[in-house]
Amino acid sequence: MQATSTSSTVPRIVIVGGGAGGLALATQLGRDLGRPGRAEIILADMDAAYVWKPMLHTVAAGTYDAGIQQTAYLAQAANRHFHFMPGRMTALDRTSRRITLAPVTDINGQVSLPEREVGYDYLVLAVGSRANDFGTPGVQAHCDFIEGRREARVFNSKLRLELLRAIHSSETGGLAIIGGGATGVQLAAEVSHMLELIDGYGVPDAHAHFKLYLIEMQDHILAGFPDNVVQQATEQLAKVGVEVMTGAQVASVDAEGVSLKDGRQLPARIKVWAAGVKAPEFLHGIDGLESMRNGRLVINTQLQTRRDDRIYAIGDCAALTFPGETMPLPTTAQVANQQAKYLAEALPRRLAGQASPPFEYHDMGKIVSLSDYNAFGVLGNYGFFKRGFIKGRFAQLGHLFLYRRFQVDLYGWWRTGLRIIADRINRLSQPKVRLD
């Protein structure tokens, strides 16, 4: 096993997880601490690049080019003065302040990088979350989980092949999405939009060859959204060919479809599980850190784990419950972004021996985008229109603005502008849907 120590003369901050929070934090700390040589910043992730999670459904449906959207960790590290280490975290030793990264293998299963130990002075866990199948029979074997860039691209390949099979046979293809939260709703709408776009490439009436199911256990989709958003989103999905099934509990999943507890059988050779939330398995009880039943690490208002003040956790893998509240903050990109910005200021203060005020969360609202069809949103608790309702083009622009703001945090205004131009050129010169 290879090992890297913390023998350098400056503190080492290791960030595990290059998602919305981890990548933004590494970028800012690299600029503020790495560039002037005040600290060594390391980002570790199992993938080589990141796609903003609220846009993953477009990559999965093939309506957006992952190559344009993604951020390559090595390139970002070189431009923003931090180091990137590929590998999945598997273990933690708090006594010696080391983490273990699993071996990295190639497409043939050959080991390219061996297992490694990485020392740290301060550790930030930003490893996100996973859908929770609650032990439902057949889910692990027969469902896709779209948690990142790789899974989205694999799913897209399956989707295109299943659509081709359905078109050239007498059978009707099917996609069942289990989970009616924002992820499931947006994916259902985007796949429907993809089927419409396919019509323009010599595949007439693709919707007739492909059935779309959205399955939700509760009596409505989009839990946490106001009733008017839920109603209008449900109606919009029905208009574009998605069969929304609420109050439907999944009993089991097999290769041919989904079995519901009321006895109904839904034929669908492709299934996506997008229900529930839990932390990655390796976090559950890792080296004595306090966690919730779903594995999310319990943290304080300084974003430190309760049993080790040198270990921080942000984003979906962290559970912060403010005094007087009964539930932790939601697992959303805006929570991860705000926590990353807080730590980007708090960690330099700590290195300088200064205290930081507690983290404060500002609810800026939420938006669900139904592809090009529509979008619905609720404004936050700030400004003149607190908790106001928005829809249509204005809501779609709001969703796009959040993405562009994230890009500005990573690249700055100039490089973000160039990426927007490249994105526009790509959309004008390439097919509107992935065909290869």
Summary of the structure (lengths in Angstrom):
residues: 436
radius of gyration: 22.1
end to end distance: 40.2
largest distance: 70.5
contacts: 1432
relative contact order: 0.14
helix: 37%
strand: 25%
